[in-house]
Amino acid sequence: MDEKIPLAIIINRGSASASEIVAGAIQDLDRGVIIGQRSYGKGLVQITRPLSYNTQLKVTTAKYYIPSGRCIQARDFSHPNEDGSVGIIPDSLISEFKTKNGRIVKDGGGIAPDIELLPDPLSQIAQELICGISYLILLLNITGTHRGY
């Protein structure tokens, strides 16, 4: 693998779990630039255990840590709000870390891009085309008339 080819990783709010780990490792090792929006912040390893009545229990068994030592988890399940809901990690619990070349990066909220880009809003016709194509692909997969999407 060539280690001199420049890398640009594009992320957004939908980037989660494995894609965040890869983007975070590239950022931590100063191997490339991260472009886009802050990622989702899914940094937990979870397993499910079957229960009675066709239900399951999801158990968190670990957290993902990337090379700098930071955790990408955005939700703070260990400190629920008074109403039982889960909030984001408060600023007081966010720590600073350094990349291989000494740049400051923070944990507790997904991967923040090096270059932030906000998406342009889609026109009404573009939104409807995307919805229509997605619906068609779903129907084809459900009916089994076409494979490969």
N, C-alpha and C positions, 0 to 999 in steps of 0.2 A: 504494500500500500504506500502510495506516494504521500509523504508528510509535508510536502511543500505546496501542493495545490491549495489555493485559497478556498475556504468553505463559507457558505452563507446558508444559514438555517432559518427557515420562515416558520414562525409560530403564531398562534392566536389563542383566544379564550377557549377554543375547542381542543387545543393540544393538551393531552393528559397522559399520565402514567409513563409508559415506555418512551414516548416521544419527548416528554419533558426531561427524562433521565439522560437521553442522548444529547438534547440541546444543552442541558446544564453541564454535562461533562465536556462538551466542545467549548463552552464558555469558560468553565473553570480552568481548563488546560490552555486557554488562549489559542485554540486551534482554528477558530473561525469566528464569524460575527453572527449574532442572533438578531433577526429583523422581524418586526411585526408588533404584536400586542402581548401583554402579560399572559402566560399560560394558565391553565385551569387550577393547578395546585393539587393534584392527586398524588400524594406521596406515601400512601399506606399500602401495606401488603395485607390482603384479607383472604380468608378461607371461609367456606360455608360448611355448615354441619346440618344434616337433615334432622328434622324433628317430626313429631307426629302430625297428623292431619294435613299432610302434604305441604308442610311449611319448612323453612330453613332459618338458621341462625347465622348471621355473618359476624365473624370474629376477626378483629385486627390483631395480627401476629407480629408485625414489624413496621418500620418506617424506611423509606428509601433515602439514602444519603448519597450525595454525589461527591466527586473528588476533593472539593474544597472543605467538605465536612458539613455542608448545609443541607437542610431538609427542605423539600419543596412543598410540603403539606400546607394548604391554605386555611383549612377549617380546623378549629380548635375544639375537638371532641372532649378534651380533658377538663375544660372549663365551660360547661353549658350556661346559657343565660337563665335568668330566674324562671322563665316560662318553659324551660326545657329545650328550647331551640339551640342550634349551634351557630356560633358567630365566627368571624374571621379571627386570625391570630392578632392580638393587640400589639401596637407598636412597642410596648414595654417588653414584649417577649421576642422581638425580632433582633437577630444578631447579625453582625457584619463579619464577612469572611474575605479572604484575598485569593485572587486567581493566581495562576502560576507566575504571571508577570507583575503581580502586585496590585491589580485593579480591585477596588472594593465592590463586592456583591453581597446581597442580603438574602436571608432565608425567610421562610414563613409566608409564602404567598405565590407560589409558582415561580417561573423563570421570567425575570424582567428582561425585555430585549435590550440589546446595546443601541439599536436604532429603532425608535418607536414609529410605527406607521399606523394611522387610523384608516379603516376601510371607507371607500366611497360608498354612499348609499346606492343600492340598485334601483333602477327604474321599475315602474310597476310591471311593464311587459317582461323584463328580465326575471323578476320575482315569480311571475306566473309561469314562465317557461321552465324555470328550475323546479317549481312545484309539480308541473305537469309531467316532466321527464322523470322525476323521482317517483311519482305515482305510477307511471307506466312501468318502470323497472320493478317496483314492488309487485304490481299485478302479474308481471311476467314470471317473477320468481315464485310467487304463491301458486300460480296455476301450473308451473313447471313446463311452460311452453318454450322457454328459452333459458339456457344456462350460460353462465359466464360473466354476469354482471356483479 
